[in-house]
Amino acid sequence: MKKIFTLLLTTSCLTTAIAQTKEKKPDYAKRLAGIEKELEKVLADQKAAGFSVAVVYKDQILLNKGFGYRDLANKKPVTPHTLFAIGSSSKAFTAAILGQLEKEGKLKLDDLATKHLPQLSFKYDYMNTGITIRDMMCHRTGLSRFDYSWYLFNSANRDSMIQRVKYMEPNAKLREKWQYNNWMFLAQGMIAERITEKTWEQNIQERFFAPLKMTRSNTDIELTKKDADVSLPYSFDSKFNIKKVDYYNINGMGPAGSINSCSNDMANWVSTWIMGGKFKGQEIIPESYIRAASSSQMVISGGRPGEHPDIQFSNYGLGWMLESYRGHYLVEHGGNIDGFSANVAFFPSDSIGIVVLVNQNASAVPETVRSIIADKLFALTPIPWNADVKKEIDAMVAAAGKNVNKGDSIQVKGTKPSHPLKDYAGFYSNPAFCDFTIVLENDTLKSVIGGEKVWLKHYHYDVFDIETVKKDENADPDSESKFLINFASANDGKIESISMQLDEPGKNTVFTRGNPKVAISNDELAKYVGEYNLEGATIKIYLKDKTLMVLVPGQPDYETVSVGNDTFDLVIAKGYSVKFTVENGKSTAVTFQQPNGNFTAKRK
């Protein structure tokens, strides 16, 4: 009898367990009923022009709708097919290419990055021999952001862009701390280009857009701008009114954030991650990579619960951020680029995906909308996400109305520049960033920075404020820009450099005054190559790729840059240059021009 009772009890427990595993999915449609009204309130309270949202359960669409306007002035509505720039939500695409290549046997994520991208070089040898592809994928290389290097000095030439990395000073040890870095996703895209012999753009199209039926998506902002259903980019003016801004072409740094898409297409993307890498039964992304990418690879921060005790930990996977949202495992990544913000998220244990795309710069809308929807889908006690953001916005609007920041200015009134304005004009460069030229036109110092024409307004002493030529019509005429340029003089009194507070941690970024670079082909450089005798020592001049190098016995190899007239500056030795004497198309001597004098070596 006892055995029979035990058997019955065991059978009963088993039946209960089976019943629980076959529990019907919640009625998500019912839980989302009436949510449109709440999302319309987010649109109004957070002063956004428009957004689109898609919600999926596994491969089923629960919600796919546009709110507000893609063109505010002409009242053109947002639709599920409206194109938005998704910014850094592109990173998961780039990283996933490498996940595919690993399965194809083309690389391993723990390979050295420099093995697959020889043109990538870091400042120190321990970085070149230590940084792996995985390190770049989860932001633990020791490099900080250096975002102004690409944002202010963008280029479509990725080979040229990646050369800047070797001049970037790390501010942490390898794998010591998490630091977001777009450059490392540029490198990942270039690794894919080198292995596949296709552009990053082609890889994205062929590996994701085509098989996932993302027919509206692209990687070209110029193509997007011409689309019949595209959103305009918006931000706030100084009085917190919605204003249209320019699109930003992130082409050179494309692998870090240049995808343009719509909620309808992105629903397919996020569904693929929920379904273990499969779309309509076909494997698009290896399941093993899906698990690795959505698992913790690096700690972002301690993640100890704060104001909301059920929001815990803060880690990074491979192109995704991870946290516990009120008891539900959340995988997500935001995106921001001029005039647009995005959030792409999925809850793998719940098979729920949420995509929010908005035409507002640095917006809280994506995270607000995602959280409101998640609370409803999981039947959680709602947190007043939108009301909290509205309080912050109202406080900023009130502060702007009172001009409370005017008293915070550091400006010293009544000062004058130490030199005539013409002395500040010149060519300034920093190899980790780029270079630019300041010219004097009609008693005004002008330049082009980030593709935008600017003029330098005297601030105080030898410090100038950068003003855009097309200034916000609602801006305070006495307002200060984000960037101040500080000119510095050498011992001889001449202007030798400028410094700006960009994004190098703990220091100003210095641009040294010098001569403009002059592009020279390898055929032209060949006339300088050879060995030269300097008081018994052999100086070797040779070519490395497209760069003329100088080797002095007992010293490091010096990289040079042409400044014209057979003269080359040494990149890492300020004030040092070499000038060649050329006769009959070939150099016969080289003169080292140094602060302590000139020294001539004759060709052997």
C-alpha positions as CSV (number, residue, x, y, z in Angstrom):
1,M,0.0,0.0,0.0
2,K,2.8,2.4,0.9
3,K,4.5,1.7,-2.5
4,I,1.2,2.3,-4.3
5,F,0.8,5.6,-2.5
6,T,4.3,6.7,-3.3
7,L,3.8,5.8,-7.0
8,L,0.5,7.8,-7.1
9,L,2.2,10.8,-5.4
10,T,5.1,10.7,-7.9
11,T,2.8,10.4,-10.8
12,S,0.7,13.4,-9.5
13,C,3.8,15.6,-9.2
14,L,5.0,14.6,-12.6
15,T,1.6,15.4,-14.1
16,T,1.6,18.8,-12.4
17,A,5.1,19.6,-13.7
18,I,4.1,18.7,-17.2
19,A,1.0,20.9,-16.9
20,Q,3.1,23.8,-15.8
21,T,5.6,23.4,-18.7
22,K,2.6,23.4,-21.1
23,E,1.1,26.5,-19.5
24,K,-0.5,28.7,-22.1
25,K,1.3,31.9,-23.0
26,P,-0.2,35.0,-21.4
27,D,-2.8,37.0,-23.3
28,Y,-0.3,39.7,-24.4
29,A,-2.9,41.4,-26.7
30,K,-5.1,41.9,-23.7
31,R,-2.3,43.2,-21.6
32,L,-1.3,45.7,-24.3
33,A,-4.9,46.9,-24.9
34,G,-5.2,50.7,-24.7
35,I,-1.4,51.2,-24.6
36,E,-1.6,53.6,-27.5
37,K,-3.0,56.4,-25.3
38,E,-0.1,56.0,-22.9
39,L,2.5,56.1,-25.6
40,E,0.9,59.2,-27.1
41,K,1.3,60.8,-23.7
42,V,5.0,59.9,-23.8
43,L,5.3,61.6,-27.2
44,A,3.7,64.8,-25.8
45,D,5.4,64.9,-22.4
46,Q,8.9,64.3,-23.8
47,K,8.5,66.8,-26.6
48,A,9.3,64.2,-29.4
49,A,8.2,64.7,-33.0
50,G,7.5,61.0,-33.6
51,F,8.5,57.4,-33.0
52,S,7.7,53.9,-34.1
53,V,7.5,50.7,-31.9
54,A,7.5,47.0,-32.6
55,V,6.7,44.3,-30.1
56,V,7.2,40.6,-30.9
57,Y,6.5,37.3,-29.1
58,K,8.9,34.7,-30.7
59,D,8.2,35.3,-34.4
60,Q,4.7,36.9,-33.9
61,I,4.0,40.6,-34.1
62,L,2.1,41.9,-31.1
63,L,2.4,45.6,-31.9
64,N,3.9,47.5,-34.8
65,K,2.8,51.1,-35.0
66,G,4.0,54.7,-35.6
67,F,3.2,57.6,-33.3
68,G,3.5,61.3,-34.1
69,Y,5.3,62.8,-37.2
70,R,8.3,61.9,-39.3
71,D,8.0,65.5,-40.7
72,L,6.7,67.8,-38.1
73,A,6.3,70.9,-40.2
74,N,4.3,69.1,-42.9
75,K,2.4,66.8,-40.5
76,K,3.6,63.6,-42.2
77,P,2.9,60.7,-39.8
78,V,5.4,58.0,-38.7
79,T,4.5,54.5,-40.0
80,P,6.0,51.1,-39.2
81,H,7.9,51.5,-42.4
82,T,9.4,54.9,-41.6
83,L,13.2,54.9,-41.7
84,F,15.2,56.1,-38.7
85,A,18.9,56.0,-38.1
86,I,19.5,53.4,-35.3
87,G,23.0,54.5,-34.3
88,S,24.8,52.1,-32.0
89,S,22.0,49.5,-32.2
90,S,24.0,48.6,-35.4
91,K,26.8,47.1,-33.2
92,A,25.0,43.8,-32.7
93,F,24.9,43.4,-36.5
94,T,28.7,44.0,-36.9
95,A,29.6,41.7,-34.1
96,A,27.3,39.0,-35.4
97,I,29.2,38.9,-38.7
98,L,32.2,37.8,-36.7
99,G,30.1,35.2,-35.0
100,Q,29.2,33.8,-38.4
101,L,32.8,33.9,-39.5
102,E,33.9,31.9,-36.5
103,K,31.4,29.2,-37.3
104,E,32.7,29.2,-40.9
105,G,36.2,28.6,-39.5
106,K,37.6,31.9,-40.7
107,L,38.6,33.2,-37.3
108,K,38.2,32.7,-33.6
109,L,36.9,35.4,-31.3
110,D,39.9,34.9,-29.0
111,D,42.4,35.5,-31.9
112,L,44.6,38.6,-31.6
113,A,42.9,41.5,-33.4
114,T,46.1,42.4,-35.2
115,K,46.3,38.9,-36.7
116,H,43.3,39.6,-38.9
117,L,43.8,43.3,-39.4
118,P,47.5,44.1,-39.9
119,Q,46.9,47.8,-40.4
120,L,45.5,48.0,-36.8
121,S,48.2,49.0,-34.4
122,F,48.0,50.1,-30.8
123,K,50.3,52.5,-29.0
124,Y,52.0,49.8,-26.9
125,D,53.3,46.3,-27.7
126,Y,51.4,44.7,-24.9
127,M,48.2,45.9,-26.6
128,N,49.2,44.6,-30.0
129,T,50.1,41.2,-28.5
130,G,47.2,41.0,-26.0
131,I,44.0,42.5,-27.4
132,T,41.7,39.9,-28.9
133,I,38.7,40.3,-31.1
134,R,36.5,39.4,-28.1
135,D,38.1,42.3,-26.1
136,M,37.1,44.7,-28.8
137,M,33.6,43.2,-28.9
138,C,33.0,43.9,-25.2
139,H,34.8,47.2,-24.7
140,R,37.7,46.1,-22.5
141,T,40.8,47.2,-24.4
142,G,41.8,49.9,-22.0
143,L,41.0,52.7,-24.4
144,S,38.4,55.4,-23.6
145,R,36.0,56.7,-26.2
146,F,37.9,59.2,-28.4
147,D,34.6,59.9,-30.0
148,Y,35.4,63.4,-31.0
149,S,38.2,62.0,-33.2
150,W,35.7,60.5,-35.6
151,Y,32.7,62.8,-34.9
152,L,34.6,66.1,-35.5
153,F,37.0,64.7,-38.1
154,N,35.1,62.0,-40.0
155,S,36.4,60.4,-43.2
156,A,35.0,57.8,-45.6
157,N,38.4,56.2,-45.7
158,R,38.5,53.5,-43.1
159,D,42.1,52.6,-43.6
160,S,43.0,56.2,-42.9
161,M,40.7,56.4,-39.8
162,I,42.1,53.2,-38.2
163,Q,45.6,54.6,-38.3
164,R,44.6,57.0,-35.6
165,V,44.2,54.2,-33.0
166,K,48.0,53.8,-32.6
167,Y,48.3,57.3,-31.2
168,M,45.4,56.8,-28.7
169,E,46.7,56.7,-25.1
170,P,45.0,54.0,-23.0
171,N,43.8,55.1,-19.6
172,A,43.3,51.6,-18.1
173,K,45.0,48.2,-18.3
174,L,43.7,45.6,-20.7
175,R,40.5,44.0,-19.3
176,E,40.8,46.2,-16.2
177,K,37.5,48.1,-16.8
178,W,34.7,48.5,-19.3
179,Q,34.9,51.6,-21.5
180,Y,32.7,52.1,-24.5
181,N,34.7,52.5,-27.7
182,N,33.3,52.9,-31.2
183,W,36.7,52.5,-32.8
184,M,36.9,48.9,-31.8
185,F,33.7,48.2,-33.8
186,L,35.2,50.0,-36.8
187,A,38.0,47.5,-36.5
188,Q,35.6,44.5,-36.3
189,G,33.9,45.7,-39.5
190,M,37.3,46.0,-41.2
191,I,38.3,42.5,-40.0
192,A,35.1,41.2,-41.7
193,E,36.0,43.2,-44.8
194,R,39.4,41.7,-45.0
195,I,38.3,38.1,-44.5
196,T,35.3,38.2,-46.8
197,E,36.8,40.5,-49.4
198,K,33.6,42.4,-49.3
199,T,32.7,45.8,-47.8
200,W,31.0,45.9,-44.4
201,E,28.0,47.3,-46.2
202,Q,27.9,44.3,-48.5
203,N,28.2,41.9,-45.6
204,I,25.3,43.5,-43.7
205,Q,23.1,43.4,-46.9
206,E,23.9,39.8,-47.8
207,R,24.1,38.3,-44.4
208,F,21.2,40.0,-42.6
209,F,19.1,42.4,-44.6
210,A,18.4,40.0,-47.5
211,P,17.7,36.7,-45.6
212,L,15.7,38.5,-42.9
213,K,13.5,40.3,-45.4
214,M,14.7,43.7,-44.1
215,T,13.8,45.2,-47.4
216,R,13.6,48.8,-46.1
217,S,16.9,48.8,-44.3
218,N,20.2,50.3,-45.6
219,T,23.6,51.6,-44.4
220,D,23.7,54.8,-46.5
221,I,22.3,58.0,-45.0
222,E,22.4,59.7,-48.4
223,L,20.1,56.9,-49.8
224,T,17.9,57.2,-46.7
225,K,17.4,60.9,-47.1
226,K,15.9,60.4,-50.6
227,D,13.4,57.8,-49.3
228,A,9.7,58.6,-49.6
229,D,9.0,57.4,-46.0
230,V,12.0,58.7,-44.0
231,S,12.0,60.6,-40.8
232,L,13.7,64.0,-40.4
233,P,16.1,64.4,-37.5
234,Y,15.1,66.6,-34.6
235,S,16.6,68.0,-31.4
236,F,15.8,70.9,-29.0
237,D,16.8,74.5,-29.4
238,S,18.1,76.5,-26.3
239,K,14.5,77.1,-25.2
240,F,13.5,73.4,-25.5
241,N,11.4,73.8,-28.6
242,I,11.6,71.0,-31.2
243,K,14.0,72.0,-34.0
244,K,15.1,70.2,-37.2
245,V,18.8,69.4,-37.4
246,D,21.1,68.0,-40.1
247,Y,21.6,64.3,-40.8
248,Y,25.0,63.0,-39.8
249,N,26.9,60.8,-42.2
250,I,28.7,58.2,-40.1
251,N,30.0,56.4,-43.2
252,G,33.6,56.0,-42.2
253,M,32.7,54.6,-38.8
254,G,29.8,52.7,-40.3
255,P,30.4,49.4,-38.5
256,A,29.8,51.2,-35.2
257,G,26.5,52.8,-36.1
258,S,25.3,53.6,-39.6
259,I,22.3,51.3,-40.1
260,N,19.0,52.9,-41.0
261,S,15.9,50.9,-40.5
262,C,12.2,50.8,-39.5
263,S,10.3,49.0,-36.8
264,N,8.8,46.6,-39.3
265,D,12.3,45.4,-40.4
266,M,13.8,45.5,-36.9
267,A,11.0,43.2,-35.7
268,N,12.5,40.5,-37.9
269,W,16.0,41.1,-36.5
270,V,15.0,40.9,-32.8
271,S,12.8,37.9,-33.5
272,T,15.8,36.1,-35.0
273,W,17.7,36.5,-31.7
274,I,14.7,35.3,-29.7
275,M,14.4,32.2,-32.0
276,G,18.0,31.1,-31.4
277,G,19.4,32.7,-34.6
278,K,16.7,31.3,-36.9
279,F,14.3,33.1,-39.2
280,K,11.5,31.1,-40.7
281,G,13.4,28.0,-39.8
282,Q,16.7,29.0,-41.5
283,E,19.7,29.6,-39.4
284,I,21.0,33.1,-39.9
285,I,23.2,33.5,-36.8
286,P,24.8,30.5,-35.1
287,E,23.0,29.5,-31.9
288,S,26.3,29.2,-30.1
289,Y,27.1,32.8,-30.9
290,I,23.6,33.9,-29.9
291,R,24.2,32.4,-26.4
292,A,27.7,33.9,-26.1
293,A,26.6,37.4,-27.3
294,S,23.7,37.5,-24.9
295,S,25.8,36.3,-22.0
296,S,28.0,38.3,-19.7
297,Q,31.5,38.9,-21.1
298,M,32.4,42.1,-19.1
299,V,31.1,43.9,-16.1
300,I,30.0,47.4,-16.9
301,S,29.4,48.5,-13.3
302,G,28.6,47.0,-10.0
303,G,24.9,47.0,-10.8
304,R,23.8,47.1,-7.2
305,P,20.1,47.9,-7.0
306,G,19.3,51.5,-6.5
307,E,16.1,53.4,-6.6
308,H,14.4,50.4,-8.1
309,P,15.4,47.3,-6.2
310,D,14.2,44.9,-8.9
311,I,16.6,46.3,-11.6
312,Q,19.9,44.6,-11.0
313,F,23.4,44.1,-12.4
314,S,24.9,45.9,-15.5
315,N,27.1,43.7,-17.8
316,Y,28.0,43.6,-21.5
317,G,27.9,40.7,-23.9
318,L,29.0,40.9,-27.5
319,G,27.4,44.0,-28.9
320,W,24.6,43.9,-26.3
321,M,24.1,45.3,-22.8
322,L,22.6,43.0,-20.1
323,E,20.6,43.5,-16.9
324,S,17.9,42.0,-14.8
325,Y,14.7,44.0,-15.4
326,R,12.3,43.4,-12.5
327,G,13.1,39.7,-12.5
328,H,13.3,39.3,-16.3
329,Y,16.7,38.8,-18.1
330,L,17.1,41.8,-20.5
331,V,19.4,42.0,-23.5
332,E,19.4,45.5,-25.1
333,H,21.4,48.1,-26.9
334,G,20.6,51.8,-27.4
335,G,21.6,54.0,-30.3
336,N,22.1,57.8,-30.7
337,I,23.2,59.8,-33.7
338,D,22.3,63.4,-34.6
339,G,18.5,63.7,-34.5
340,F,17.8,60.1,-33.7
341,S,17.7,57.6,-30.8
342,A,16.8,53.9,-30.6
343,N,16.6,50.9,-28.4
344,V,16.5,47.3,-29.5
345,A,15.8,44.8,-26.8
346,F,14.7,41.2,-26.1
347,F,13.9,39.1,-23.1
348,P,15.2,35.7,-24.0
349,S,13.6,33.8,-21.2
350,D,10.2,35.3,-22.1
351,S,10.6,35.3,-25.9
352,I,9.6,39.0,-26.0
353,G,11.3,41.6,-28.2
354,I,10.8,45.4,-28.2
355,V,12.1,47.9,-30.7
356,V,11.7,51.7,-30.3
357,L,13.0,54.2,-32.9
358,V,12.6,58.0,-32.3
359,N,13.5,61.1,-34.3
360,Q,14.8,63.0,-31.2
361,N,18.4,63.5,-30.3
362,A,19.7,61.9,-27.1
363,S,16.1,60.9,-26.2
364,A,14.7,59.1,-23.2
365,V,11.7,58.0,-25.2
366,P,13.1,54.6,-26.3
367,E,13.9,53.4,-22.8
368,T,10.7,54.9,-21.4
369,V,8.5,53.2,-24.0
370,R,10.4,49.9,-23.7
371,S,9.9,49.9,-19.9
372,I,6.2,50.8,-20.1
373,I,5.5,48.0,-22.5
374,A,7.6,45.5,-20.5
375,D,5.7,46.3,-17.3
376,K,2.4,45.6,-19.1
377,L,3.5,42.5,-20.8
378,F,4.8,41.0,-17.6
379,A,1.8,42.2,-15.5
380,L,4.1,44.2,-13.2
381,T,3.1,47.1,-10.9
382,P,3.8,50.0,-13.2
383,I,6.6,52.4,-12.4
384,P,5.9,56.0,-13.5
385,W,8.8,56.1,-16.1
386,N,7.3,58.8,-18.2
387,A,6.3,61.0,-15.3
388,D,9.8,60.8,-13.9
389,V,11.3,61.9,-17.2
390,K,8.8,64.7,-17.6
391,K,9.9,66.1,-14.2
392,E,13.5,66.3,-15.4
393,I,12.4,67.9,-18.7
394,D,10.2,70.5,-16.9
395,A,13.1,71.3,-14.6
396,M,15.5,71.9,-17.6
397,V,12.9,74.0,-19.3
398,A,12.5,76.1,-16.2
399,A,16.2,76.5,-15.8
400,A,16.6,77.5,-19.4
401,G,13.9,80.2,-19.0
402,K,15.8,81.7,-16.1
403,N,19.2,81.6,-17.8
404,V,20.6,80.1,-14.5
405,N,23.9,79.2,-16.1
406,K,25.0,82.7,-17.0
407,G,26.6,83.2,-13.6
408,D,28.6,80.0,-14.0
409,S,30.7,81.4,-16.9
410,I,34.5,81.4,-16.3
411,Q,35.0,84.2,-18.8
412,V,37.3,87.1,-17.7
413,K,35.9,90.2,-19.2
414,G,38.1,93.0,-20.6
415,T,41.0,90.9,-21.8
416,K,42.7,90.9,-25.2
417,P,44.6,88.4,-27.3
418,S,48.4,88.5,-26.8
419,H,49.1,88.4,-30.6
420,P,47.6,89.9,-33.7
421,L,44.9,87.7,-35.1
422,K,47.1,86.7,-38.1
423,D,49.5,84.9,-35.7
424,Y,46.8,82.4,-34.7
425,A,46.2,81.3,-38.3
426,G,47.9,78.1,-39.3
427,F,47.8,74.3,-39.6
428,Y,47.2,72.3,-36.4
429,S,47.3,68.5,-36.0
430,N,47.0,65.6,-33.6
431,P,47.6,62.1,-35.0
432,A,45.0,60.5,-32.7
433,F,42.4,63.0,-34.0
434,C,43.2,64.7,-37.2
435,D,44.2,68.1,-38.4
436,F,42.5,71.4,-39.4
437,T,43.5,74.8,-40.7
438,I,42.6,78.2,-39.2
439,V,42.6,81.1,-41.6
440,L,42.2,84.8,-41.2
441,E,39.5,86.3,-43.4
442,N,38.3,89.9,-43.1
443,D,39.6,90.2,-39.6
444,T,37.9,87.0,-38.5
445,L,39.5,83.6,-37.7
446,K,37.7,80.8,-39.5
447,S,38.0,77.1,-39.9
448,V,36.1,74.0,-40.9
449,I,35.6,71.4,-38.1
450,G,33.5,68.3,-38.5
451,G,32.5,69.4,-42.0
452,E,31.0,72.6,-40.6
453,K,32.1,76.1,-41.1
454,V,33.0,77.8,-37.8
455,W,34.5,81.1,-36.7
456,L,36.5,81.9,-33.6
457,K,35.1,84.5,-31.3
458,H,37.5,85.9,-28.7
459,Y,36.6,84.7,-25.2
460,H,39.4,85.9,-23.0
461,Y,43.2,86.1,-23.1
462,D,44.3,83.6,-25.8
463,V,41.2,81.5,-25.6
464,F,38.6,81.6,-28.3
465,D,35.0,80.2,-28.5
466,I,33.9,78.2,-31.5
467,E,30.8,79.6,-33.1
468,T,28.9,77.9,-36.0
469,V,28.2,80.0,-39.0
470,K,24.5,79.1,-39.0
471,K,23.7,79.7,-35.4
472,D,20.4,78.7,-33.7
473,E,18.1,81.6,-34.2
474,N,16.7,81.1,-30.7
475,A,20.1,80.9,-29.0
476,D,21.2,83.3,-26.4
477,P,23.6,85.7,-28.2
478,D,25.9,85.6,-25.1
479,S,25.8,81.8,-24.8
480,E,29.0,79.8,-24.8
481,S,29.7,76.9,-27.0
482,K,30.8,73.4,-25.9
483,F,34.3,74.0,-27.2
484,L,36.9,76.6,-26.2
485,I,40.2,76.7,-28.1
486,N,43.2,77.7,-26.0
487,F,46.3,78.9,-27.9
488,A,49.7,78.4,-26.4
489,S,53.1,80.0,-27.2
490,A,56.6,78.6,-27.2
491,N,59.5,80.2,-25.4
492,D,60.1,82.4,-28.5
493,G,56.7,83.8,-28.1
494,K,55.3,82.3,-31.3
495,I,52.0,80.3,-31.2
496,E,53.0,76.6,-31.2
497,S,49.8,74.7,-30.3
498,I,46.1,74.8,-29.3
499,S,44.3,72.7,-26.7
500,M,40.7,71.7,-26.5
501,Q,38.6,69.8,-23.9
502,L,37.5,66.9,-26.0
503,D,37.1,63.4,-24.6
504,E,40.5,62.3,-23.5
505,P,40.1,61.5,-19.8
506,G,41.8,63.8,-17.4
507,K,43.5,66.0,-19.9
508,N,43.1,68.5,-22.7
509,T,43.7,67.4,-26.3
510,V,46.7,69.2,-27.8
511,F,46.9,70.0,-31.6
512,T,50.4,71.1,-32.6
513,R,51.1,73.8,-35.1
514,G,53.0,72.7,-38.1
515,N,53.1,72.4,-41.9
516,P,50.3,70.8,-43.8
517,K,50.8,67.2,-44.9
518,V,51.5,66.7,-48.6
519,A,50.4,63.4,-50.2
520,I,53.3,61.7,-52.1
521,S,53.1,58.4,-54.0
522,N,55.5,55.5,-53.3
523,D,57.2,56.1,-56.6
524,E,58.0,59.6,-55.6
525,L,59.2,58.6,-52.2
526,A,61.6,56.0,-53.7
527,K,64.1,58.8,-54.5
528,Y,64.7,59.3,-50.8
529,V,65.2,55.7,-49.9
530,G,68.8,54.5,-49.1
531,E,71.6,54.6,-46.6
532,Y,73.3,57.9,-45.5
533,N,76.5,58.4,-43.6
534,L,76.5,60.8,-40.6
535,E,79.9,61.0,-39.0
536,G,80.5,57.3,-39.3
537,A,76.9,56.3,-38.4
538,T,74.7,54.8,-41.0
539,I,71.2,56.4,-41.3
540,K,68.7,54.2,-43.1
541,I,65.7,55.7,-44.9
542,Y,63.1,53.1,-46.0
543,L,59.5,52.7,-46.9
544,K,56.9,51.0,-44.7
545,D,53.6,50.7,-46.6
546,K,53.2,54.2,-47.9
547,T,55.2,55.9,-45.2
548,L,58.8,57.1,-45.3
549,M,60.7,55.9,-42.2
550,V,64.0,57.0,-40.6
551,L,66.2,54.6,-38.7
552,V,69.0,56.1,-36.6
553,P,71.2,53.6,-34.8
554,G,70.2,53.1,-31.2
555,Q,66.9,54.9,-31.6
556,P,63.3,53.8,-32.5
557,D,62.1,53.9,-36.1
558,Y,60.7,57.3,-36.9
559,E,57.5,57.7,-38.9
560,T,57.5,60.8,-41.1
561,V,55.0,63.0,-42.8
562,S,55.7,65.1,-45.9
563,V,55.2,68.8,-45.6
564,G,56.5,69.6,-49.1
565,N,59.7,70.9,-50.5
566,D,61.5,67.6,-49.9
567,T,60.9,68.0,-46.2
568,F,59.4,65.5,-43.8
569,D,58.4,66.1,-40.1
570,L,59.0,63.3,-37.6
571,V,55.6,62.4,-36.3
572,I,56.5,61.7,-32.6
573,A,59.3,64.2,-32.3
574,K,58.0,67.8,-32.3
575,G,60.4,70.3,-33.8
576,Y,62.4,67.6,-35.7
577,S,62.4,67.1,-39.4
578,V,64.5,65.8,-42.3
579,K,65.1,67.7,-45.5
580,F,66.6,66.0,-48.5
581,T,68.9,67.5,-51.1
582,V,67.7,66.2,-54.5
583,E,69.8,66.2,-57.7
584,N,68.8,64.7,-61.0
585,G,65.8,63.0,-59.5
586,K,67.5,61.4,-56.6
587,S,68.5,62.5,-53.1
588,T,72.2,63.0,-52.4
589,A,72.0,64.1,-48.8
590,V,69.6,64.4,-45.9
591,T,69.7,67.2,-43.3
592,F,68.3,66.6,-39.8
593,Q,66.7,69.9,-38.7
594,Q,66.6,69.9,-34.9
595,P,66.2,72.5,-32.1
596,N,69.9,72.1,-31.3
597,G,71.1,72.6,-34.9
598,N,71.2,71.0,-38.3
599,F,73.2,67.9,-39.2
600,T,73.7,66.6,-42.7
601,A,74.3,63.0,-43.8
602,K,75.5,62.2,-47.3
603,R,74.2,59.3,-49.3
604,K,76.5,56.3,-49.3
